[in-house]
Structures are given as structure tokens and as C-alpha cells.
Amino acid sequence: YIKAVAGWPIGSLKSNNLSGLRFLPSGFRSGTDGGFGPSGVAFSTFWTSYKDQRGYPYLGILQGSEDYLSTGISVNSRDGYSLRCVKE
């Protein structure tokens, strides 16, 4: 419900964007070698404000094949992911 209605690759689940956040697919930048990951792919990955017990930042992961948000961690805080500011 948080994905944009349009802009995702063919085969991705359609969203109704009830949240109004309009997440789009995005690439990333490697903090190790500075290379860029693919853009226009069927997922969106972005920083969150949460950290695990070791201090690694959590990432929000939204896949084109799903319409819900999952999480992961980044072991390299120099990686470049999207950032979305949300006012509570």
C-alpha cells in the first residue's frame, strides 16, 4: 500500500498507494568501491532511523513482487541508499 501506482517494472504487484508515500524502485551505491547498483529494478531500499544492537543501521526494503515493507541491515554505513523523511 506504500508503493507508487506507476513506475514499477512489468510483473510487479500493483499498488493503490493508500499511504500517499509513493515509493519508487531505486538503485544503490556501494560504500566499498563506489559503484552504483541497478536503477529501475523491482525493489526499493532506503535508510531507516533504527539500528541493531551492534549499531548497524536498518534498511527498509520494498519489493515489486510484494506490497509490504521488510527490513534488513547494512553492515557498511558508507553504502548509499535512498532516504525518505516522514513526519510523525
C-alpha positions as CSV (number, residue, x, y, z in Angstrom):
1,Y,0.0,0.0,0.0
2,I,3.0,2.3,0.1
3,K,4.3,1.8,-3.5
4,A,3.6,4.3,-6.3
5,V,0.8,3.2,-8.6
6,A,3.1,3.5,-11.7
7,G,6.8,3.3,-12.2
8,W,7.5,-0.3,-11.2
9,P,8.7,-2.9,-13.8
10,I,6.2,-5.1,-15.6
11,G,5.2,-8.0,-13.4
12,S,5.4,-6.1,-10.1
13,L,2.3,-6.1,-7.9
14,K,0.1,-3.1,-8.4
15,S,-0.4,-0.7,-5.5
16,N,-3.2,1.6,-4.6
17,N,-0.8,3.9,-2.7
18,L,-3.2,4.4,0.2
19,S,-0.4,5.7,2.3
20,G,0.5,8.5,-0.1
21,L,4.2,7.8,0.2
22,R,4.6,6.8,-3.5
23,F,7.8,4.7,-3.1
24,L,9.5,4.0,-6.5
25,P,12.2,1.4,-7.3
26,S,15.7,2.6,-6.8
27,G,19.3,1.6,-7.1
28,F,22.1,2.0,-4.5
29,R,25.8,2.9,-4.2
30,S,28.4,0.6,-2.8
31,G,30.3,2.1,0.2
32,T,33.2,-0.3,-0.6
33,D,34.0,0.5,-4.2
34,G,31.7,3.5,-5.0
35,G,30.0,1.6,-7.8
36,F,26.3,2.0,-8.4
37,G,23.7,-0.8,-8.3
38,P,21.0,-1.1,-10.9
39,S,18.2,1.5,-11.0
40,G,14.8,0.8,-12.3
41,V,14.9,-2.6,-10.6
42,A,12.0,-4.3,-8.8
43,F,12.9,-3.2,-5.3
44,S,13.5,0.0,-3.3
45,T,15.9,0.1,-0.4
46,F,16.2,3.0,2.0
47,W,17.7,4.0,5.3
48,T,15.7,4.0,8.5
49,S,16.5,5.7,11.8
50,Y,16.8,2.3,13.7
51,K,20.0,0.4,14.5
52,D,20.6,-3.1,15.7
53,Q,22.4,-4.0,18.9
54,R,25.8,-3.8,17.1
55,G,25.0,-0.3,15.8
56,Y,24.3,-1.4,12.2
57,P,21.6,0.7,10.5
58,Y,18.4,-1.0,9.5
59,L,17.2,-0.7,5.9
60,G,13.7,-0.7,4.7
61,I,13.2,-3.0,1.7
62,L,10.2,-2.8,-0.6
63,Q,10.0,-5.4,-3.3
64,G,8.0,-5.2,-6.5
65,S,6.6,-8.6,-6.0
66,E,5.2,-7.8,-2.6
67,D,3.2,-4.9,-1.2
68,Y,4.6,-4.8,2.3
69,L,7.8,-3.5,3.8
70,S,10.5,-5.8,5.1
71,T,13.8,-4.9,6.8
72,G,17.5,-5.8,6.6
73,I,20.7,-4.4,8.0
74,S,23.6,-2.6,6.3
75,V,27.0,-3.7,7.5
76,N,28.6,-0.8,5.8
77,S,27.3,2.6,6.8
78,R,29.1,4.1,3.8
79,D,26.6,2.4,1.4
80,G,24.3,4.8,-0.4
81,Y,20.6,4.1,-0.2
82,S,17.6,6.3,-0.7
83,L,16.4,8.4,2.2
84,R,12.8,9.3,2.9
85,C,11.8,11.8,5.7
86,V,8.5,11.1,7.2
87,K,6.9,13.5,9.7
88,E,5.1,11.7,12.6
